[in-house]
């Protein structure tokens, strides 16, 4: 009641709420990543964190964070590890190709092409798990959708790159923040952009349907 006529205090309260939320879910993310021995835990932990943050962004606060996190972690453990395995294989192939090009002195064009593909792959790696949580599709469709998102929404991709780079730089200068915002802050930005892209796509589809019906 006190905050109803205090817009500045309302914004500060909202900021404090989100800081608390992101710190809480980031600690869960780190703990369950370690529980999965790191390499097997990061995929399902990121999926669980994405599910929690997505619900918060949608305005849903009527759920147990820990219960939802654990349920999503268990449910998507195998599938998210498959996704990360495929990402690792593609990344290894790109690194091998780049090393081969450099060691054999091939034309610069091939290096530029490989680096470009590597940047697209890095972006896909950042968005693919949050995108998976917001679009429950097969692994093949997920990779197609992720690629289309990166290429088809360049503004969103640029925002994600800038935001991720900025957050990483801040946390490198302030290492203490790594425990509280290393994954959650980036995931928050990614999910916001994904939801905006989904809303934009749905709006375009609705316009097309209306024009066809007319």
N, C-alpha and C positions, 0 to 999 in steps of 0.2 A: 504493500500500500504506500509506503514512504517513497518508493522509487517512481510512482506513477507520474509525478510532475517534475521529475529530475532526469531529463534526457541524457545529460553527461554521466550521471551516476549509473543510469541504466546501461550505457555503453561500457562503462568500466566494469560493471557487474557481469555483463555478458562476456567481456574479455577475460575476466578472472575465471569465469565458469569454463570457458573453452581451454584456458591454460591448464586448469585442474583436470579436465577430461583427457586432454592429449597426453598429459604427464602420466595419468593413471593407466591409459591403454598402452602407452609406450613401455611402461614397466612390465605389463603383462606380455607384450610382444617380445621383449628381451628374455623374460623368464621362460616362455614356452619355446623360443628359439633354442635356448640352451637345453631345454628338456628334450628337444629333438636332435641333440648333438650338433646344433648349428646348421649343418648342411641339409639335414632332413627336417629341421624345425622352422626354417625361415619362411618356406612357402605357406604351410598351413597357418603359421602365426600371422603372416601378412594378410592372409585371407580373413582370419578372425578379426584382426584389427580393422580391416576395411569394412567388414560387416557392421561392426560397432559404430565406427565413424559415420558410415552411410546412414544408419538409423538416426544418429544425432542430427545430421544435416537435414534429414527429412522432418525433424521436429519431434521425433519419438523419444521420450525419456522414460517410458513406462516399462523398462525391462532391466533384468539383472545383467550388468556388464560381464561379470565373471562367468555366469551361466551361458550367455550367448557366445562369449569368446571360446569357452571350452567346447560347446556343441559344434560350432563352425570348425574349430581346429580338428576335431575328431572326424567330422563328416567329410571334410575336403582334404584330409591328410594325403591320401594316395594320389588324387588327381593333381593337386598343387605341386607335389614332388615330381610328377610326370612333366608338368609344365616347366619346372625349373631345370629338369634334366635336358629337355629339348632346347631350352635357352642356352644352357651350358654347351651343348653340342654345337649349336649354330655359332656361338661366340668363339669356340675353339677353332672351328673351320675358318672363320674370318681372320682370326689371329694367325693361323697357319698360312692362309693366302697372302696376308700382308707381309709376313716374314719371307715367304717364297719370292714375292715380287721384289722386295728390297735386296735380297741376297743374289738374285739373278739379274738385277739391273734392268728390269722391264720398264717400258714407257711410263711416264708420270700418270697418264690417264688411268691405268689400272690401280695405282695407289690411291688416287682421288676417289675412284669408284668404290674401292674396298673401305676406305675411311667413311664415305657417305653411308654405305650399307651398315658399317659399324655403329654410326651415330643413330641410324634408324633402329637398329637392334637394341641399342642402349635405351632409347625412348620406349620401345615396346616392352623391354624388361621392367621399366619403372611402372608402366600403366597396366600391364597385363593382368595382374592379380586383382587390383581394384575393379578393373573392367569385367573380369570374370564374375566377381561377386554381384555386380550390377546387371550382368547379362549371362544367365545360366545356359550356356551353349556347349557344344562339343569342343574338344581341344583344337581340332582343325579349324572350326568356325571361329574360335577364339583368336587364333593367330591371324586369320584373315581380317577379322574385325579390328584387332589391334593395329595391324598394318594400315588399314583404311583410315583409322582414327588419326594415326600419326601423319599420314600423307594428306588426307582429306580435310583435316582441320589444322592447318599450319599455325594459326594464331594460338590455338590451345596448346599445340606442341611447343611453340616458342615461350609461352607463359610458363609451362611446366619446366622447361629447360632453365629459364631465368630464375624461377622460384627455387628450384632444386639446387642450382649452383649457389644462390644467395644463402639458402639455409645451411648448406654444407660449409660454406666459408665462415658463417657466423659460429657454427658449432666447432669448427677447427680452432677458431680464436678463443672460444669459450667452451672447452672440453666438458665442463660439468653439465652442459645442456644435453650432451649425447645420451645420458641416462633417461632423460625426460622427453626429448623431442626428436631424436635421431631418425625414427621411422614415422612417427605419428604426424609430424608437421608436414612432411612431404606427401604422405598418403592423404592428408586432409586437402591439400592443394589439388592433387591428382583427381580425387573424387569430385570435388567442386567442378573442375573442368569437364570431367566425364558427364556429370549430370547436366551441365549446360549444353554440351554437345548432343546428348540424348534428347533434351527438350527441344533444341533447334531442329533436329532431324524429324521429330514427331510433328512439329509445327509445319515443316515443309511438306510432310506426308499428308497432313490434314488439308493443307491448301490444295495439293494435287487432287485429293479425293473430292473436295468441294468443287473444283473446276471441272472435273470429269462428270460429276453429278449434274452440274448446271448445263 
